[in-house]
Amino acid sequence: MKKTALKKDVTPLVRKAQAVKTDTVVEVRSYARKIWLAGLGAYAKAGKEGLDYVKELIKAGEGVEKDGKKVIDKELKAANSQIDAAKDEVAEAKGKVEVQLDKLEKLFDVRVASALNRIGIPSRHDVDTLSAKLDKLTALVERAARKP
């Protein structure tokens, strides 16, 4: 799997999550403006109609605030859920890519070792084996040189 293919698979999910987040922010701003306007309207009418109307507006404002929080919480949970799903998909794809890269690396190592062996360059194993034999021969020669 190529990196660009992974990017193409994940990019729409990330864009969708960002769009949901942007829509939620726009709704929050809209609700905040409405609450502000309701407050201004209440202030203007309070001077004219009295304390009872202010109490009624406070009660209505509390209801709007409660409903607004519910909508925001719902949208935020939906956005977070989509982001988490996208993260999971990215993690899964990353794991698959890492496995494929490991396989490719091992295959490359085998092919390079084979090519080096064909042109007569010994492998590390060959050098280690030869080195061990040389150590044994050196020890035998040293023992033989010490004997009268």
C-alpha positions as CSV (number, residue, x, y, z in Angstrom):
1,M,0.0,0.0,0.0
2,K,1.4,3.3,-1.0
3,K,1.6,6.3,1.3
4,T,-0.5,8.4,-1.1
5,A,-3.3,5.8,-1.2
6,L,-3.4,5.8,2.6
7,K,-3.5,9.6,2.5
8,K,-6.4,9.5,0.0
9,D,-8.3,7.0,2.2
10,V,-7.8,9.1,5.4
11,T,-8.2,12.6,4.0
12,P,-12.0,12.5,3.4
13,L,-12.5,11.3,6.9
14,V,-10.4,14.0,8.4
15,R,-12.2,16.6,6.2
16,K,-15.6,15.3,7.3
17,A,-14.5,15.5,11.0
18,Q,-13.3,19.1,10.4
19,A,-16.6,20.0,8.7
20,V,-18.6,18.7,11.6
21,K,-16.4,20.6,14.0
22,T,-16.8,23.8,11.9
23,D,-20.6,23.4,11.8
24,T,-20.7,23.0,15.5
25,V,-18.6,26.1,16.1
26,V,-21.0,28.0,13.7
27,E,-24.0,26.8,15.7
28,V,-22.4,27.8,19.0
29,R,-21.8,31.3,17.7
30,S,-25.3,31.5,16.4
31,Y,-26.8,30.4,19.7
32,A,-24.5,32.8,21.6
33,R,-25.7,35.7,19.3
34,K,-29.4,34.8,19.9
35,I,-28.9,34.7,23.6
36,W,-27.1,38.1,23.4
37,L,-30.0,39.5,21.4
38,A,-32.6,38.0,23.7
39,G,-30.7,39.7,26.6
40,L,-30.7,43.0,24.8
41,G,-34.4,42.6,24.0
42,A,-35.1,41.7,27.6
43,Y,-33.2,44.7,28.9
44,A,-35.2,47.0,26.5
45,K,-38.5,45.5,27.5
46,A,-37.7,45.4,31.2
47,G,-37.6,49.1,31.4
48,K,-41.1,49.2,29.8
49,E,-42.9,46.2,31.2
50,G,-41.4,45.5,34.5
51,L,-40.0,42.8,36.7
52,D,-42.5,40.0,35.8
53,Y,-41.5,40.1,32.1
54,V,-37.8,39.9,33.1
55,K,-38.5,36.8,35.2
56,E,-40.3,35.3,32.2
57,L,-37.4,36.1,29.9
58,I,-34.9,34.6,32.4
59,K,-36.9,31.4,32.4
60,A,-37.1,31.3,28.6
61,G,-33.4,32.0,28.4
62,E,-32.6,29.2,30.8
63,G,-34.6,26.8,28.5
64,V,-32.8,28.0,25.4
65,E,-29.5,27.6,27.1
66,K,-30.3,24.1,28.2
67,D,-31.5,23.2,24.7
68,G,-28.4,24.8,23.2
69,K,-26.1,22.8,25.5
70,K,-27.8,19.6,24.5
71,V,-27.4,20.3,20.8
72,I,-23.8,21.3,21.3
73,D,-23.0,18.2,23.3
74,K,-24.7,16.0,20.7
75,E,-22.8,17.5,17.8
76,L,-19.5,17.4,19.8
77,K,-20.0,13.8,20.6
78,A,-20.7,13.0,17.0
79,A,-17.6,14.9,15.8
80,N,-15.4,13.2,18.4
81,S,-16.8,9.8,17.4
82,Q,-15.9,10.5,13.8
83,I,-12.5,11.7,14.7
84,D,-11.9,8.6,16.9
85,A,-13.1,6.4,14.0
86,A,-10.7,8.1,11.6
87,K,-7.8,7.7,14.1
88,D,-8.6,4.0,14.4
89,E,-8.6,3.6,10.7
90,V,-5.3,5.5,10.4
91,A,-3.7,3.3,13.1
92,E,-4.9,0.2,11.4
93,A,-3.6,1.4,8.0
94,K,-0.3,2.3,9.6
95,G,0.0,-1.2,11.1
96,K,-0.6,-2.7,7.7
97,V,1.9,-0.5,6.1
98,E,4.5,-1.3,8.8
99,V,4.0,-5.0,8.2
100,Q,4.4,-4.6,4.5
101,L,7.5,-2.5,4.9
102,D,9.0,-5.2,7.2
103,K,8.3,-7.8,4.6
104,L,9.8,-5.7,1.8
105,E,12.9,-5.0,3.9
106,K,13.5,-8.7,4.6
107,L,13.0,-9.5,0.9
108,F,15.4,-6.8,0.0
109,D,18.0,-8.1,2.5
110,V,17.7,-11.6,1.0
111,R,18.1,-10.4,-2.5
112,V,21.1,-8.2,-1.7
113,A,22.8,-11.1,0.2
114,S,22.1,-13.4,-2.8
115,A,23.6,-10.9,-5.2
116,L,26.7,-10.4,-3.1
117,N,27.1,-14.2,-2.7
118,R,26.9,-14.6,-6.5
119,I,29.7,-12.2,-7.1
120,G,31.9,-13.9,-4.5
121,I,31.5,-11.6,-1.5
122,P,31.0,-13.7,1.6
123,S,28.1,-13.1,3.9
124,R,28.4,-12.1,7.6
125,H,27.6,-15.7,8.5
126,D,30.4,-16.9,6.3
127,V,32.9,-14.5,7.8
128,D,31.8,-15.4,11.4
129,T,32.2,-19.1,10.6
130,L,35.6,-18.6,9.1
131,S,36.6,-16.4,12.0
132,A,35.6,-19.1,14.5
133,K,37.6,-21.7,12.6
134,L,40.6,-19.4,12.5
135,D,40.4,-18.9,16.3
136,K,40.4,-22.7,16.7
137,L,43.5,-23.1,14.4
138,T,45.3,-20.3,16.2
139,A,44.7,-22.1,19.5
140,L,46.0,-25.4,18.1
141,V,49.1,-23.7,16.7
142,E,49.8,-22.0,20.0
143,R,49.5,-25.3,21.9
144,A,51.7,-27.1,19.4
145,A,54.3,-24.3,19.7
146,R,54.4,-24.7,23.5
147,K,55.1,-28.5,23.5
148,P,58.8,-29.4,23.3
